[in-house]
Amino acid sequence: MSGFWASRRPFWPWSRGDATQNESSHLIPKEGQAAVGEPPYGPVGDAEPRYDGSGENQGSSQSDPKTFTPRRRRHRHQRTTGYSFGDHCLKLLVFSSNLLFSVLGMAVLCLGLWGLITKESFAQERIGSIGTDPMLAFVALGSLLGALCLSGCVGALRENGCLLRCFSAAVLALIAAQVLAAIAAFSLQGEVEGYLRSGLLVAMARYQDDLDLRFIVDEIQTGLECCGADDYRDWEVNIYYNCSAPGVLACGVPATCCVAPLENGTVWNSQCGVGAQALDLFSAQSVVFLGGCLGGTARWVERHSAAIGVAGVVVLGVQILTLSAAARLLDTIQWHKAYSRGLPR
C-alpha cells in the first residue's frame, strides 16, 4: 500500500501551468515508433517488401522502418521493352516473303532487258516500235515488283517506318487497282474484246518481223487450235500472207494454223497453210482451223472459270495477308520506338 502512494505524484495547483510536452511525453511518438493512426511498419499502399540475396526482408523490420522503400506494382497487361517471339516471327515473315518476290522481280527485269538488248530494240531503226515490244512489259513488271518488294524487305530488316509505309501504301493501291480492273473487265467485256482484237491483229501484222510476237502468236494458235483473230482470213493483214503479195506465202497462213502440221506424223511441214485463204469454208476446214483465237480464248476462260477464280482469290489473299503483316510490324516498331523515348503510348 505504501508503494502505491509512493508511486503516485501529488497534485499541486501550480503544476497545471506546465503544459509543455517533452520527449518523455506519451503523446509524442519517440524515434523508432509510428505516429498515432499509422501502422508500425510503414505507410499503407501497394508496396511490397524487398528482399536481398540472402532472402532477408529489407524494409519491413520494426527496428528500422525508415529503410523501407515502396515499389510500384507492374500492371499485368504492361508490355515489356523487348520484342516478343511473335514479333520476331512477323518480322521474319515480311522480310523473307519480300526477299523472295524481290529476287523474282529482278529475274523478270533481267529477262526483259536481255530480250531488248538481244533483239537490238534500242537501235535507231527499231526504237520507234519499242512501245509494242512484249519485252517492255517484262521490264515494267520486273521493275515494279522489284522496287516494291525491295522496299518492304529493307523496311522490315532495318525497322524503317518510312519504307514500310510506302510499301503498305503501294500494296493497298495495287489491290485496289486489281479489284477495279476485274470489275471493269466484267462490266466492259465488249471494249476488252476490241482491245484484244486490235492487239492480236498488230501481232499478226508484225509476225515476220518480231520473233517474240511470232512466238506468242504461234503458242496461242497451237494451244487454242485457232487461226487469226476472228477467222483464218484475218491473216490478210500481214504483207507476206496477203493475197496480193508476191511470193510463195501469198494467200496463205502460218503452219500453226494447220490441222495436221506434221507430215507423216514426224516432219514439220511449214508449207501446209499455203493458199488456205483462197479456199472456201468446206475445203479449208480439213486443212486449217476455221475459228479465230478470240472465240477460242472466250471458250477457254469459260471452261477454266473456277480455276481462274480460285487463283485470283489466292493472289488477292496473299497480298492482303502481306499488307496486314506489314501494318502489324509497323505498329510494333512504332510502339517500341515510343517506349524507348518514354512517350505516351
C-alpha positions in Angstrom: 0.0 0.0 0.0 2.9 2.3 0.9 4.4 1.6 -2.5 1.2 2.6 -4.3 1.2 6.0 -2.7 4.9 6.4 -3.3 4.4 5.9 -7.0 1.6 8.5 -7.2 2.7 12.1 -7.7 0.8 14.6 -5.6 -1.4 17.1 -7.5 -0.4 20.7 -6.9 -2.3 23.7 -8.4 0.9 25.3 -9.7 1.7 22.2 -11.7 -1.2 22.8 -14.2 0.7 25.7 -15.8 3.4 23.3 -17.1 1.5 22.2 -20.2 4.6 21.8 -22.4 5.5 18.4 -23.7 8.9 17.0 -23.8 10.5 13.8 -25.1 9.1 11.8 -22.2 5.5 12.7 -23.1 3.3 9.8 -24.2 1.6 12.0 -26.8 4.7 12.4 -28.9 5.9 9.3 -30.7 9.5 8.5 -29.9 12.1 7.9 -32.7 11.6 4.4 -34.0 7.9 4.4 -33.2 5.0 5.1 -35.6 2.6 8.0 -35.1 -0.9 7.7 -33.9 -3.1 6.2 -36.6 -0.2 4.9 -38.7 0.8 1.3 -38.9 4.1 0.4 -37.2 5.7 -0.9 -40.4 5.3 2.0 -42.7 2.6 3.6 -45.0 -0.3 1.6 -46.3 -0.3 1.1 -50.1 0.5 -1.3 -52.8 4.1 -1.5 -51.6 5.8 -4.8 -51.5 8.8 -5.8 -49.2 12.1 -6.1 -50.9 14.5 -9.0 -50.2 18.2 -9.1 -50.6 20.2 -12.0 -51.9 20.1 -13.8 -48.6 16.3 -13.9 -48.5 16.0 -11.4 -45.6 13.3 -8.8 -45.6 14.7 -5.4 -46.4 12.5 -2.5 -45.2 9.9 -4.4 -43.1 11.9 -4.5 -39.9 10.4 -2.9 -36.9 13.8 -1.7 -35.7 14.5 0.4 -38.8 11.2 1.3 -40.7 12.8 4.2 -42.4 14.8 1.9 -44.7 11.5 0.6 -46.3 11.1 1.8 -49.9 7.7 1.2 -51.6 7.8 -0.2 -55.0 5.2 0.2 -57.7 3.4 -2.9 -58.8 3.6 -3.7 -62.5 0.3 -4.0 -64.2 -0.4 -7.4 -65.5 -1.1 -6.0 -69.0 2.1 -3.9 -69.1 4.2 -4.7 -72.1 7.9 -5.3 -71.9 10.6 -3.3 -73.8 11.9 -6.3 -75.8 10.4 -7.9 -78.9 8.3 -11.0 -78.3 8.7 -14.2 -80.2 5.6 -13.4 -82.3 7.1 -10.0 -83.3 10.3 -11.7 -84.5 8.3 -14.3 -86.5 6.3 -11.5 -88.1 9.4 -9.6 -89.0 10.9 -12.7 -90.5 7.8 -13.4 -92.5 7.6 -9.9 -94.0 11.4 -10.0 -94.8 11.5 -13.5 -96.3 8.4 -13.1 -98.5 9.5 -9.7 -99.8 13.0 -11.0 -100.4 11.6 -13.9 -102.5 9.5 -11.6 -104.6 12.3 -9.1 -105.0 14.5 -11.8 -106.5 11.7 -12.9 -108.8 11.2 -9.3 -109.9 14.9 -8.8 -110.6 14.9 -12.0 -112.6 11.9 -10.8 -114.7 13.6 -7.4 -115.2 16.9 -9.0 -116.4 14.9 -11.3 -118.7 13.2 -8.2 -120.3 16.5 -6.3 -120.7 18.2 -9.3 -122.1 15.4 -9.7 -124.7 15.6 -6.0 -125.7 19.4 -6.0 -126.0 19.5 -9.3 -127.9 16.9 -8.0 -130.5 18.7 -4.6 -130.7 15.4 -2.9 -129.9 17.3 0.3 -128.9 18.7 0.7 -132.4 17.8 3.8 -134.3 15.7 2.0 -136.9 13.8 0.0 -134.3 13.3 2.5 -131.5 10.1 3.7 -132.9 8.3 0.4 -132.5 9.7 -0.4 -129.0 6.3 0.5 -127.5 4.8 -2.7 -128.9 7.7 -4.9 -127.9 6.5 -7.6 -125.4 9.8 -7.5 -123.6 9.0 -4.0 -122.5 6.1 -5.5 -120.4 8.7 -7.8 -118.7 10.9 -4.8 -117.9 8.0 -2.8 -116.4 6.7 -5.7 -114.4 10.1 -6.6 -113.1 10.9 -3.0 -112.1 7.6 -2.5 -110.3 7.8 -5.8 -108.5 11.4 -5.5 -107.6 11.2 -1.9 -106.2 8.0 -2.6 -104.3 9.2 -5.8 -102.6 12.7 -4.4 -102.0 11.2 -1.5 -100.0 9.3 -3.9 -97.9 12.3 -6.2 -97.4 14.7 -3.4 -96.3 12.0 -1.7 -94.2 11.4 -4.9 -92.3 15.1 -5.6 -91.9 16.1 -2.1 -90.8 12.8 -1.4 -89.0 12.3 1.7 -91.2 8.9 3.1 -90.7 9.0 5.2 -93.9 9.8 2.3 -96.2 7.1 0.2 -94.5 4.6 2.9 -95.0 5.5 3.3 -98.7 5.3 -0.5 -99.1 1.9 -0.7 -97.4 0.5 2.2 -99.5 1.8 0.7 -102.7 0.3 -2.8 -101.9 -3.0 -1.2 -101.0 -3.1 0.7 -104.3 -2.2 -2.5 -106.2 -5.0 -4.4 -104.5 -7.5 -1.6 -105.3 -6.3 -1.5 -109.0 -6.7 -5.2 -109.4 -10.2 -5.1 -107.9 -11.2 -2.2 -110.2 -9.6 -4.0 -113.2 -11.6 -7.1 -112.5 -14.8 -5.1 -112.2 -14.1 -3.2 -115.4 -13.3 -6.4 -117.3 -16.5 -8.0 -116.2 -18.7 -5.0 -117.0 -16.9 -3.8 -120.2 -16.5 -7.1 -122.0 -17.2 -5.6 -125.4 -14.4 -3.0 -125.1 -12.0 -5.5 -123.7 -12.7 -7.8 -126.7 -12.0 -4.9 -129.0 -8.6 -4.2 -127.4 -7.7 -7.8 -127.6 -8.6 -7.9 -131.3 -6.5 -4.9 -132.0 -3.5 -6.2 -130.2 -3.8 -9.6 -131.9 -4.0 -8.0 -135.3 -0.9 -5.9 -134.6 0.9 -9.0 -133.6 -0.2 -10.8 -136.8 0.9 -7.9 -139.0 4.4 -8.0 -137.4 4.6 -11.8 -137.4 7.6 -12.0 -139.7 9.5 -9.0 -138.1 9.4 -9.7 -134.4 10.4 -13.1 -133.1 8.8 -12.6 -129.7 5.4 -11.7 -131.3 5.8 -14.7 -133.6 6.4 -17.0 -130.7 3.4 -15.6 -128.8 1.0 -15.9 -131.8 2.2 -19.5 -132.5 1.7 -20.5 -128.9 -1.8 -19.1 -128.9 -2.9 -20.7 -132.2 -1.4 -24.1 -131.2 -2.8 -24.1 -127.7 -6.3 -22.9 -128.6 -6.4 -24.6 -132.0 -7.4 -21.4 -133.7 -6.3 -19.3 -136.6 -6.4 -15.5 -136.8 -8.4 -13.1 -134.6 -12.0 -13.9 -135.9 -11.2 -16.5 -138.6 -8.3 -17.7 -140.8 -8.8 -14.9 -143.4 -7.6 -12.3 -140.9 -4.0 -13.2 -141.9 -4.5 -10.9 -144.9 -3.3 -8.0 -142.7 0.2 -9.4 -143.0 2.1 -8.2 -146.0 3.6 -11.6 -146.6 0.4 -13.6 -146.4 -1.7 -11.0 -148.3 -3.2 -12.4 -151.5 -1.7 -9.5 -153.5 1.8 -10.1 -152.2 4.4 -11.8 -154.3 6.0 -15.0 -153.1 5.0 -18.4 -152.1 3.4 -17.3 -148.8 0.7 -15.2 -150.6 -2.9 -16.1 -149.6 -1.5 -18.5 -147.0 -1.4 -18.9 -143.2 1.3 -19.9 -140.8 1.9 -23.6 -140.2 0.5 -23.3 -136.6 -3.0 -22.8 -138.2 -2.9 -26.2 -139.8 -4.9 -29.1 -138.5 -2.0 -31.6 -139.2 1.2 -29.6 -139.4 3.4 -32.7 -139.2 3.9 -34.6 -142.4 3.8 -38.3 -141.9 3.5 -37.5 -138.2 7.2 -36.7 -137.7 8.4 -33.9 -140.0 7.2 -30.3 -139.6 5.6 -29.1 -142.8 6.0 -25.3 -142.9 4.1 -25.0 -146.2 0.9 -26.7 -145.0 -1.0 -23.4 -144.9 -0.1 -22.2 -148.4 -3.1 -20.9 -150.3 -5.5 -21.6 -147.4 -7.2 -18.2 -147.7 -8.3 -18.9 -151.2 -10.2 -22.0 -150.2 -13.9 -22.0 -149.3 -15.0 -23.0 -145.8 -15.8 -26.6 -146.7 -12.5 -27.2 -148.3 -10.5 -25.2 -145.8 -11.8 -27.0 -142.7 -9.8 -30.1 -143.5 -6.6 -28.0 -143.8 -6.6 -25.2 -141.2 -8.6 -24.2 -138.1 -11.5 -22.0 -139.2 -12.3 -20.4 -135.8 -10.5 -17.3 -134.5 -8.4 -17.1 -131.4 -10.8 -14.6 -129.7 -13.6 -17.1 -129.7 -11.1 -19.8 -128.5 -10.0 -17.6 -125.7 -13.6 -17.0 -124.6 -14.3 -20.7 -124.6 -11.0 -21.4 -122.7 -11.9 -18.9 -120.0 -15.4 -20.3 -119.7 -14.0 -23.9 -119.2 -11.5 -22.8 -116.6 -13.5 -20.1 -114.8 -13.4 -21.9 -111.5 -9.6 -22.3 -111.5 -9.2 -18.7 -112.6 -11.5 -17.6 -109.7 -9.6 -19.6 -107.2 -6.2 -18.3 -108.4 -7.5 -14.7 -108.3 -8.7 -15.2 -104.7 -5.4 -16.8 -103.6 -3.3 -14.0 -105.2 -5.5 -11.3 -103.6 -5.4 -13.1 -100.3 -1.6 -13.3 -100.3 -1.5 -9.5 -101.0 -4.0 -8.8 -98.2 -2.0 -11.0 -95.8 1.2 -9.3 -96.7 -0.4 -5.9 -96.2 -1.8 -6.9 -92.8 1.6 -8.3 -91.7 3.4 -5.1 -92.8 0.9 -2.9 -91.0 1.2 -5.0 -87.8 5.0 -4.9 -87.9 4.9 -1.1 -88.5 2.7 -0.7 -85.4 5.0 -2.8 -83.3 8.1 -0.8 -84.4 6.4 2.5 -83.6 5.3 1.2 -80.2 8.9 0.1 -79.3 10.4 3.4 -80.5 7.8 5.4 -78.5 8.6 3.2 -75.4 12.3 3.8 -75.8 11.8 7.6 -75.9 9.4 7.5 -73.0 6.5 8.9 -74.9 2.8 8.2 -74.0 1.6 5.0 -75.8 
